[in-house]
Amino acid sequence: MHPIERLRYVARAEGAGVSALVEAAARALVGLDDDHAALVTGCRQLVDRHPEVGPMWWLTSRVLCADDPAREAWEVTQALEADPTSEVLSRELPEEAVTVVLGWPEVAAGALHRRGDLRVRVIDALGEASQLVDSLARVGVDAVEVPESGVGAAVADTDLVLLDALAVGPGGALVPAGGRAAAAVARHAGRAVWLTAGQGRVLPGRLWDALVGRIEVRGEGWDADEEIVPLDLVDVVVGPWGRGAPAELMAHTDCPIAAELFKGVFAPGTHRRAVGRGRRGWR
């Protein structure tokens, strides 16, 4: 398949986990490294089609700013494959904690599968709860499915809420729909809110602002698959670097800012629904 066709296929892709989607995009971009104009167009198409995916902005910005785009794309792929965030989270979660998650959180799922002492309540966000509950049960984790209407009751009777970020920027994190309500109830009830910020999710302010602007053109916020949680509702952030406070988060961004991503792109009405967030991306 020609690199341009492969890139179009990736840009249109739906249902893939975040890591799998970005890795496929990186491999497609490798074939364009000797044609800068095509590389710019391809990168714009990727973030236009998947504006909610923080690592897609991370990938395209790094590739466009690199002296050797192909090498940079492969380094991004390797970094995603080696992302230690799930392992870090597995070590940091409190023992025997009752934990609430939404849907199938790609990064957090890996940690939950490693911790047989946890009790997990899975909110049925985007219809993905039953698959995660079944998967956890197969490895001996006590997990139950909770309907979306039960978010408040589940959070009020838990130890912590665990949210997976699709992207994080100054002051906020993009998470699956329902995450803001869960975080607000947790704060009111005195429960902890933890946020995972996996590899490539922490974006500098200008890219974060562009991401937020793109997802806002999709329509009414109550019909979206994702929403922004203010970082002042978050107590703990876990990423490849370890565990820390939300105030320390922006020190961990390694994403340059590619000016090419801000020119003449993102026409309203062109956006797709959010990518699948986990089961095909977790290993």
LUMNUDREN-744914 format. One record per residue (C-alpha): residue number from 1; residue in one letter; y negated, x, z negated. Coordinates in nm, 2 decimals. Layout:
<nodes>
     i   aa       yy       xx       zz
   NUM    a        Y        X        Z
...
</nodes>
This chain:
<nodes>
     i   aa       yy       xx       zz
     1    m     0.00     0.00     0.00
     2    h    -0.35     0.13     0.09
     3    p    -0.56     0.22    -0.22
     4    i    -0.81    -0.05    -0.13
     5    e    -0.54    -0.32    -0.11
     6    r    -0.39    -0.20    -0.43
     7    l    -0.73    -0.21    -0.60
     8    r    -0.79    -0.57    -0.48
     9    y    -0.45    -0.67    -0.61
    10    v    -0.53    -0.52    -0.95
    11    a    -0.87    -0.68    -0.96
    12    r    -0.71    -1.02    -0.89
    13    a    -0.43    -0.97    -1.14
    14    e    -0.38    -1.23    -1.41
    15    g    -0.15    -1.24    -1.71
    16    a    -0.10    -0.86    -1.75
    17    g    -0.16    -0.71    -2.09
    18    v    -0.48    -0.51    -2.13
    19    s    -0.32    -0.16    -2.14
    20    a    -0.09    -0.24    -1.84
    21    l    -0.38    -0.38    -1.64
    22    v    -0.61    -0.08    -1.70
    23    e    -0.33     0.17    -1.63
    24    a    -0.26     0.00    -1.30
    25    a    -0.63     0.01    -1.22
    26    a    -0.65     0.38    -1.30
    27    r    -0.36     0.45    -1.07
    28    a    -0.53     0.26    -0.79
    29    l    -0.85     0.45    -0.83
    30    v    -0.68     0.78    -0.79
    31    g    -0.63     0.70    -0.42
    32    l    -1.01     0.66    -0.38
    33    d    -1.13     0.99    -0.54
    34    d    -1.23     1.14    -0.20
    35    d    -1.44     0.84    -0.10
    36    h    -1.72     0.79    -0.35
    37    a    -1.86     0.48    -0.18
    38    a    -1.52     0.31    -0.20
    39    l    -1.47     0.43    -0.55
    40    v    -1.80     0.27    -0.66
    41    t    -1.71    -0.05    -0.49
    42    g    -1.37    -0.05    -0.64
    43    c    -1.50     0.01    -0.99
    44    r    -1.75    -0.27    -0.96
    45    q    -1.48    -0.51    -0.84
    46    l    -1.27    -0.42    -1.14
    47    v    -1.53    -0.49    -1.41
    48    d    -1.66    -0.79    -1.22
    49    r    -1.31    -0.95    -1.22
    50    h    -1.23    -0.84    -1.58
    51    p    -1.56    -0.82    -1.76
    52    e    -1.40    -0.90    -2.10
    53    v    -1.17    -0.60    -2.09
    54    g    -1.34    -0.31    -2.28
    55    p    -1.10    -0.04    -2.16
    56    m    -1.18    -0.14    -1.79
    57    w    -1.55    -0.05    -1.85
    58    w    -1.43     0.27    -2.03
    59    l    -1.21     0.36    -1.73
    60    t    -1.46     0.29    -1.46
    61    s    -1.75     0.46    -1.64
    62    r    -1.54     0.77    -1.70
    63    v    -1.42     0.79    -1.35
    64    l    -1.76     0.74    -1.19
    65    c    -1.92     1.01    -1.42
    66    a    -1.64     1.26    -1.37
    67    d    -1.65     1.57    -1.14
    68    d    -1.28     1.51    -1.06
    69    p    -1.23     1.13    -1.06
    70    a    -0.86     1.14    -0.99
    71    r    -0.79     1.38    -1.28
    72    e    -1.01     1.16    -1.51
    73    a    -0.82     0.85    -1.41
    74    w    -0.49     1.01    -1.50
    75    e    -0.64     1.13    -1.84
    76    v    -0.74     0.77    -1.91
    77    t    -0.39     0.66    -1.84
    78    q    -0.24     0.92    -2.06
    79    a    -0.48     0.83    -2.34
    80    l    -0.38     0.46    -2.32
    81    e    -0.01     0.54    -2.33
    82    a    -0.06     0.77    -2.63
    83    d    -0.29     0.53    -2.82
    84    p    -0.19     0.58    -3.19
    85    t    -0.38     0.27    -3.32
    86    s    -0.07     0.06    -3.38
    87    e     0.09     0.34    -3.58
    88    v    -0.23     0.40    -3.78
    89    l    -0.25     0.03    -3.86
    90    s     0.12     0.02    -3.96
    91    r     0.05     0.29    -4.22
    92    e    -0.27     0.13    -4.35
    93    l    -0.18    -0.24    -4.39
    94    p    -0.13    -0.33    -4.76
    95    e     0.23    -0.37    -4.88
    96    e     0.38    -0.72    -4.87
    97    a     0.05    -0.86    -4.74
    98    v     0.03    -1.21    -4.61
    99    t    -0.14    -1.16    -4.28
   100    v    -0.30    -1.40    -4.03
   101    v    -0.32    -1.31    -3.66
   102    l    -0.42    -1.50    -3.35
   103    g    -0.18    -1.54    -3.05
   104    w    -0.02    -1.22    -2.95
   105    p    -0.25    -0.93    -3.04
   106    e    -0.15    -0.64    -2.82
   107    v    -0.25    -0.36    -3.05
   108    a    -0.17    -0.52    -3.38
   109    a     0.17    -0.65    -3.26
   110    g     0.31    -0.30    -3.26
   111    a     0.22    -0.25    -3.63
   112    l     0.36    -0.59    -3.73
   113    h     0.69    -0.51    -3.57
   114    r     0.72    -0.19    -3.78
   115    r     0.65    -0.36    -4.11
   116    g     0.93    -0.57    -4.24
   117    d     0.76    -0.63    -4.58
   118    l     0.48    -0.84    -4.43
   119    r     0.45    -1.21    -4.41
   120    v     0.28    -1.31    -4.09
   121    r     0.11    -1.64    -4.00
   122    v     0.05    -1.66    -3.63
   123    i    -0.22    -1.90    -3.51
   124    d    -0.13    -2.06    -3.18
   125    a    -0.42    -1.92    -2.99
   126    l    -0.38    -1.94    -2.61
   127    g    -0.02    -2.08    -2.66
   128    e     0.12    -1.73    -2.74
   129    a     0.22    -1.78    -3.10
   130    s     0.58    -1.89    -3.06
   131    q     0.67    -1.58    -2.85
   132    l     0.53    -1.34    -3.12
   133    v     0.70    -1.54    -3.40
   134    d     1.04    -1.51    -3.22
   135    s     0.99    -1.14    -3.15
   136    l     0.90    -1.06    -3.51
   137    a     1.20    -1.27    -3.64
   138    r     1.43    -1.06    -3.43
   139    v     1.33    -0.75    -3.62
   140    g     1.34    -0.92    -3.96
   141    v     0.97    -0.99    -4.01
   142    d     0.89    -1.32    -4.19
   143    a     0.66    -1.50    -3.95
   144    v     0.56    -1.86    -3.90
   145    e     0.36    -2.04    -3.63
   146    v     0.05    -2.22    -3.73
   147    p    -0.13    -2.47    -3.50
   148    e    -0.49    -2.40    -3.42
   149    s    -0.59    -2.69    -3.64
   150    g    -0.45    -2.50    -3.93
   151    v    -0.67    -2.20    -3.91
   152    g    -0.88    -2.28    -4.21
   153    a    -0.59    -2.36    -4.44
   154    a    -0.39    -2.05    -4.33
   155    v    -0.68    -1.81    -4.37
   156    a    -0.78    -1.95    -4.71
   157    d    -0.43    -1.88    -4.84
   158    t    -0.38    -1.53    -4.69
   159    d    -0.45    -1.17    -4.80
   160    l    -0.62    -1.06    -4.48
   161    v    -0.71    -1.17    -4.13
   162    l    -0.62    -0.92    -3.86
   163    l    -0.81    -0.94    -3.53
   164    d    -0.75    -0.74    -3.21
   165    a    -1.07    -0.64    -3.03
   166    l    -1.08    -0.65    -2.65
   167    a    -1.41    -0.47    -2.67
   168    v    -1.65    -0.36    -2.95
   169    g    -2.02    -0.27    -2.93
   170    p    -2.32    -0.25    -3.16
   171    g    -2.30    -0.54    -3.40
   172    g    -2.01    -0.73    -3.25
   173    a    -1.65    -0.74    -3.13
   174    l    -1.50    -0.95    -2.85
   175    v    -1.18    -1.12    -2.98
   176    p    -0.95    -1.41    -2.89
   177    a    -1.11    -1.76    -2.93
   178    g    -1.07    -1.87    -3.29
   179    g    -1.14    -1.53    -3.43
   180    r    -1.49    -1.61    -3.53
   181    a    -1.38    -1.92    -3.72
   182    a    -1.10    -1.72    -3.89
   183    a    -1.34    -1.44    -3.99
   184    a    -1.60    -1.69    -4.13
   185    v    -1.34    -1.88    -4.34
   186    a    -1.21    -1.55    -4.47
   187    r    -1.55    -1.43    -4.57
   188    h    -1.62    -1.77    -4.75
   189    a    -1.28    -1.75    -4.92
   190    g    -1.31    -1.39    -5.02
   191    r    -1.03    -1.27    -4.79
   192    a    -1.04    -0.94    -4.60
   193    v    -1.10    -0.92    -4.23
   194    w    -0.95    -0.62    -4.04
   195    l    -1.03    -0.54    -3.68
   196    t    -0.83    -0.31    -3.45
   197    a    -1.03    -0.12    -3.19
   198    g    -0.77     0.05    -2.97
   199    q    -0.83     0.32    -2.72
   200    g    -1.12     0.25    -2.49
   201    r    -1.24    -0.05    -2.67
   202    v    -1.55     0.09    -2.84
   203    l    -1.84     0.08    -2.58
   204    p    -2.19     0.22    -2.60
   205    g    -2.48    -0.03    -2.63
   206    r    -2.57    -0.05    -2.26
   207    l    -2.21    -0.12    -2.15
   208    w    -2.16    -0.37    -2.43
   209    d    -2.48    -0.56    -2.33
   210    a    -2.35    -0.57    -1.97
   211    l    -2.02    -0.70    -2.08
   212    v    -2.17    -0.97    -2.30
   213    g    -2.40    -1.07    -2.02
   214    r    -2.11    -1.11    -1.77
   215    i    -1.90    -1.32    -2.00
   216    e    -2.19    -1.55    -2.08
   217    v    -2.21    -1.67    -1.72
   218    r    -1.86    -1.82    -1.74
   219    g    -1.97    -2.15    -1.89
   220    e    -1.97    -2.32    -2.22
   221    g    -1.87    -2.10    -2.51
   222    w    -1.64    -2.35    -2.67
   223    d    -1.42    -2.34    -2.36
   224    a    -1.38    -1.97    -2.34
   225    d    -1.07    -1.76    -2.41
   226    e    -1.26    -1.51    -2.62
   227    e    -1.57    -1.50    -2.84
   228    i    -1.78    -1.25    -3.03
   229    v    -1.73    -1.19    -3.40
   230    p    -2.03    -1.02    -3.57
   231    l    -1.93    -0.70    -3.74
   232    d    -2.09    -0.81    -4.06
   233    l    -1.79    -1.04    -4.10
   234    v    -1.55    -0.74    -4.07
   235    d    -1.44    -0.53    -4.37
   236    v    -1.22    -0.27    -4.21
   237    v    -1.18    -0.12    -3.86
   238    v    -0.87     0.06    -3.75
   239    g    -0.87     0.27    -3.43
   240    p    -0.72     0.59    -3.29
   241    w    -0.93     0.79    -3.53
   242    g    -0.79     0.61    -3.84
   243    r    -0.94     0.36    -4.08
   244    g    -1.31     0.32    -4.15
   245    a    -1.60     0.09    -4.21
   246    p    -1.77    -0.11    -3.93
   247    a    -2.09     0.08    -3.98
   248    e    -1.91     0.40    -3.87
   249    l    -1.77     0.24    -3.56
   250    m    -2.01     0.35    -3.29
   251    a    -1.96     0.72    -3.38
   252    h    -1.62     0.69    -3.22
   253    t    -1.72     0.59    -2.86
   254    d    -1.63     0.84    -2.60
   255    c    -1.75     0.64    -2.30
   256    p    -2.03     0.77    -2.07
   257    i    -2.26     0.52    -1.90
   258    a    -2.22     0.50    -1.52
   259    a    -2.54     0.36    -1.37
   260    e    -2.35     0.25    -1.06
   261    l    -2.19    -0.04    -1.26
   262    f    -2.53    -0.21    -1.30
   263    k    -2.64    -0.25    -0.94
   264    g    -2.60    -0.58    -0.75
   265    v    -2.29    -0.70    -0.91
   266    f    -2.14    -0.99    -1.10
   267    a    -2.24    -1.31    -0.92
   268    p    -2.20    -1.62    -1.15
   269    g    -1.89    -1.83    -1.08
   270    t    -1.67    -1.54    -0.97
   271    h    -1.50    -1.48    -1.31
   272    r    -1.14    -1.55    -1.39
   273    r    -0.98    -1.65    -1.72
   274    a    -0.91    -1.38    -1.97
   275    v    -0.61    -1.15    -1.92
   276    g    -0.29    -1.20    -2.11
   277    r    -0.33    -1.02    -2.45
   278    g    -0.01    -0.88    -2.55
   279    r     0.35    -0.94    -2.50
   280    r     0.37    -0.77    -2.16
   281    g     0.15    -0.49    -2.29
   282    w     0.34    -0.41    -2.61
   283    r     0.63    -0.17    -2.62
</nodes>
